Amino acid sequence: MSFAGAGYGASQVLTFATYLALAKLITPAAFGIFAAGSIVAGVGTIVGESGMLAALIHRPDKLDEAFNSALLATAAGGILLTIVGVATAPLVGLYFHSHTARDVAGVMAATMFLRLIALVPDAHLQRRFSFFRRVIIDPLSVLAFAAGAVTAGAYGLGVWSLVIGTYAAALVNVVAAWALAGWRPHPSRASFAMWRELARYGRSVVGAEFIRRVTMEIPVVLLGRFSGAGALGQFTYSFRVATQPLRALVNVGGYVLLPAFSRIATDRERFQMAVLRALRWVSATSFPVGLLLVPLGTPAVVLLFGARWRDAGYGAMALAGYCAALSLDSLASEAWKAYGRPDMLPRMHGLSLVLTTICVGALVPFGLVGVTIGMSVSAVGVAAYAIWGMAQALDMSLTRMQREIWPAAFASVAMGGGLFLLEHFAVRADRHGTALGLVLIAAQAALGAVVYLGLLALLAPATTRELASGVRGLAGRLAAR
């Protein structure tokens, strides 16, 4: 877990530095056009994946036949989806009233094939708890994106800088994944019957992922259509800034939790205790990080990216509830898949689709801030369902699960509210120079951590001791290495 966290942390630092540079080189409108042109490629990748990754990780036997069958299926799917992506590009241009968005959609279509042919080696790495994906492949992909996008951006290529960077990252990802997986295909060992078995397990997963991806694109579709490319570009930055700290928890946790949960799923008591412990850790870490966006999101974005990105700061602030709730959905997803209940995933993501459509659709007249508030409201509702669904599907006590959550939730809200009053009525960090402003934000974040941990120690002393012990143990292991 520490290796995965360190590798993912390095990737996130590199990604942040890349987008810091791109914010100076590329306009918000260019980011908005890229987001509009990438919709088909993003949704198509989920369709082509067909739940194969989860099915391969979960499968206990006939692995060579399974891997070869999955490889042929995903490769064929990638080719077909690339053709579909090119064919539907004109529709993207018509919807967003942009010839450039049409051209971007057509060019981005081939990224679906590149992403899908890396799926089988990814499954190999994850099954073995190999952290090559996090420690080597992800940082290399980010560096490739940075080299391509920043260099092209410096030459004034605008939205095409992001396209170039995306292709560079995808190519490096494919080459590195195959080089490090240590597996070579034998297509003759593939079978249609095996593909059907994998697809049968994965159909609930892919259905849920398809719904989830469509749900994520609702703000893009509505903002791009009714508020324009500039507002959509601001949204892409607000979403990236708001979710980046929690992506580490969600992605690293998901990378480790699914294979770990799968190995103990037959031991009911042990599995339930592992889920409760994960819920305790997820709540204690994700809630305060998400709520820090309320007081510090706007000044941090303005100081880091410049005044023209202020609207992105307001969006990041409004996404606080979304980010705090996101990790609970992820935990429920991994627990259900490991316990053999992937049928719960479409239900949760279907609810998310309905709530997001209602909340975001109702608030889209209020622009970026309205859309992001709608996302937060719907995310909190989905998180509540995720907790209830885990209790039902995994035969766990809902009351016990609530006891693991509420202390961190209360302490986070109190901390966020107090810092909001301090920042907006006294400090006003974004009214100072960049260096001093960032120091003030760091000081407020440190104060918030002290307040949060103090409240958590009063409300849940056992959780606080467990967190402290875990941090000390991680620090000791890192120091020893």
Secondary structure in CASP SS format (residue, H / E / C, confidence):
PFRMAT SS
TARGET T0000
AUTHOR 0000-0000-0000
METHOD secondary structure of the structure
MODEL  1
M C 1.00
S H 1.00
F H 1.00
A H 1.00
G H 1.00
A H 1.00
G H 1.00
Y H 1.00
G H 1.00
A H 1.00
S H 1.00
Q H 1.00
V H 1.00
L H 1.00
T H 1.00
F H 1.00
A H 1.00
T H 1.00
Y H 1.00
L H 1.00
A H 1.00
L H 1.00
A H 1.00
K H 1.00
L H 1.00
I C 1.00
T C 1.00
P H 1.00
A H 1.00
A H 1.00
F H 1.00
G H 1.00
I H 1.00
F H 1.00
A H 1.00
A H 1.00
G H 1.00
S C 1.00
I H 1.00
V H 1.00
A H 1.00
G H 1.00
V H 1.00
G H 1.00
T H 1.00
I H 1.00
V H 1.00
G H 1.00
E H 1.00
S C 1.00
G C 1.00
M H 1.00
L H 1.00
A H 1.00
A H 1.00
L H 1.00
I H 1.00
H H 1.00
R C 1.00
P C 1.00
D C 1.00
K C 1.00
L H 1.00
D H 1.00
E H 1.00
A H 1.00
F H 1.00
N H 1.00
S H 1.00
A H 1.00
L H 1.00
L H 1.00
A H 1.00
T H 1.00
A H 1.00
A H 1.00
G H 1.00
G H 1.00
I H 1.00
L H 1.00
L H 1.00
T H 1.00
I H 1.00
V H 1.00
G H 1.00
V H 1.00
A H 1.00
T H 1.00
A H 1.00
P H 1.00
L H 1.00
V H 1.00
G H 1.00
L H 1.00
Y H 1.00
F H 1.00
H C 1.00
S C 1.00
H H 1.00
T H 1.00
A H 1.00
R H 1.00
D H 1.00
V H 1.00
A H 1.00
G H 1.00
V H 1.00
M H 1.00
A C 1.00
A C 1.00
T H 1.00
M H 1.00
F H 1.00
L H 1.00
R H 1.00
L H 1.00
I C 1.00
A C 1.00
L H 1.00
V H 1.00
P H 1.00
D H 1.00
A H 1.00
H H 1.00
L H 1.00
Q H 1.00
R H 1.00
R C 1.00
F C 1.00
S C 1.00
F C 1.00
F H 1.00
R H 1.00
R H 1.00
V H 1.00
I H 1.00
I H 1.00
D H 1.00
P H 1.00
L H 1.00
S H 1.00
V H 1.00
L H 1.00
A H 1.00
F H 1.00
A H 1.00
A H 1.00
G H 1.00
A H 1.00
V H 1.00
T H 1.00
A H 1.00
G H 1.00
A H 1.00
Y C 1.00
G C 1.00
L C 1.00
G C 1.00
V H 1.00
W H 1.00
S H 1.00
L H 1.00
V H 1.00
I H 1.00
G H 1.00
T H 1.00
Y H 1.00
A H 1.00
A H 1.00
A H 1.00
L H 1.00
V H 1.00
N H 1.00
V H 1.00
V H 1.00
A H 1.00
A H 1.00
W H 1.00
A H 1.00
L H 1.00
A H 1.00
G C 1.00
W C 1.00
R C 1.00
P C 1.00
H C 1.00
P H 1.00
S H 1.00
R H 1.00
A C 1.00
S C 1.00
F H 1.00
A H 1.00
M H 1.00
W H 1.00
R H 1.00
E H 1.00
L H 1.00
A H 1.00
R H 1.00
Y H 1.00
G H 1.00
R H 1.00
S H 1.00
V H 1.00
V H 1.00
G H 1.00
A H 1.00
E H 1.00
F H 1.00
I H 1.00
R H 1.00
R H 1.00
V H 1.00
T H 1.00
M H 1.00
E H 1.00
I H 1.00
P H 1.00
V H 1.00
V H 1.00
L H 1.00
L H 1.00
G H 1.00
R H 1.00
F H 1.00
S C 1.00
G C 1.00
A H 1.00
G H 1.00
A H 1.00
L H 1.00
G H 1.00
Q H 1.00
F H 1.00
T H 1.00
Y H 1.00
S H 1.00
F H 1.00
R H 1.00
V H 1.00
A H 1.00
T H 1.00
Q H 1.00
P H 1.00
L H 1.00
R H 1.00
A H 1.00
L H 1.00
V H 1.00
N H 1.00
V H 1.00
G H 1.00
G H 1.00
Y H 1.00
V H 1.00
L H 1.00
L H 1.00
P H 1.00
A H 1.00
F H 1.00
S H 1.00
R H 1.00
I H 1.00
A C 1.00
T C 1.00
D C 1.00
R H 1.00
E H 1.00
R H 1.00
F H 1.00
Q H 1.00
M H 1.00
A H 1.00
V H 1.00
L H 1.00
R H 1.00
A H 1.00
L H 1.00
R H 1.00
W H 1.00
V H 1.00
S H 1.00
A H 1.00
T H 1.00
S H 1.00
F H 1.00
P H 1.00
V H 1.00
G H 1.00
L H 1.00
L C 1.00
L H 1.00
V H 1.00
P H 1.00
L H 1.00
G H 1.00
T H 1.00
P H 1.00
A H 1.00
V H 1.00
V H 1.00
L H 1.00
L H 1.00
F H 1.00
G C 1.00
A H 1.00
R H 1.00
W H 1.00
R H 1.00
D H 1.00
A H 1.00
G H 1.00
Y H 1.00
G H 1.00
A H 1.00
M H 1.00
A H 1.00
L C 1.00
A H 1.00
G H 1.00
Y H 1.00
C H 1.00
A H 1.00
A H 1.00
L H 1.00
S H 1.00
L H 1.00
D H 1.00
S H 1.00
L H 1.00
A H 1.00
S H 1.00
E H 1.00
A H 1.00
W H 1.00
K H 1.00
A H 1.00
Y C 1.00
G C 1.00
R C 1.00
P C 1.00
D C 1.00
M H 1.00
L H 1.00
P H 1.00
R H 1.00
M H 1.00
H H 1.00
G H 1.00
L H 1.00
S H 1.00
L H 1.00
V H 1.00
L H 1.00
T H 1.00
T H 1.00
I H 1.00
C H 1.00
V H 1.00
G H 1.00
A H 1.00
L H 1.00
V H 1.00
P H 1.00
F H 1.00
G H 1.00
L H 1.00
V H 1.00
G H 1.00
V H 1.00
T H 1.00
I H 1.00
G H 1.00
M H 1.00
S H 1.00
V H 1.00
S H 1.00
A H 1.00
V H 1.00
G H 1.00
V H 1.00
A H 1.00
A H 1.00
Y H 1.00
A H 1.00
I H 1.00
W H 1.00
G H 1.00
M H 1.00
A H 1.00
Q H 1.00
A H 1.00
L C 1.00
D C 1.00
M C 1.00
S C 1.00
L H 1.00
T H 1.00
R H 1.00
M H 1.00
Q H 1.00
R H 1.00
E H 1.00
I H 1.00
W H 1.00
P H 1.00
A H 1.00
A H 1.00
F H 1.00
A H 1.00
S H 1.00
V H 1.00
A H 1.00
M H 1.00
G H 1.00
G H 1.00
G H 1.00
L H 1.00
F H 1.00
L H 1.00
L H 1.00
E H 1.00
H H 1.00
F H 1.00
A H 1.00
V H 1.00
R C 1.00
A H 1.00
D H 1.00
R H 1.00
H C 1.00
G C 1.00
T H 1.00
A H 1.00
L H 1.00
G H 1.00
L H 1.00
V H 1.00
L H 1.00
I H 1.00
A H 1.00
A H 1.00
Q H 1.00
A H 1.00
A H 1.00
L H 1.00
G H 1.00
A H 1.00
V H 1.00
V H 1.00
Y H 1.00
L H 1.00
G H 1.00
L H 1.00
L H 1.00
A H 1.00
L H 1.00
L H 1.00
A C 1.00
P H 1.00
A H 1.00
T H 1.00
T H 1.00
R H 1.00
E H 1.00
L H 1.00
A H 1.00
S H 1.00
G H 1.00
V H 1.00
R H 1.00
G H 1.00
L H 1.00
A H 1.00
G H 1.00
R H 1.00
L H 1.00
A H 1.00
A H 1.00
R C 1.00
END
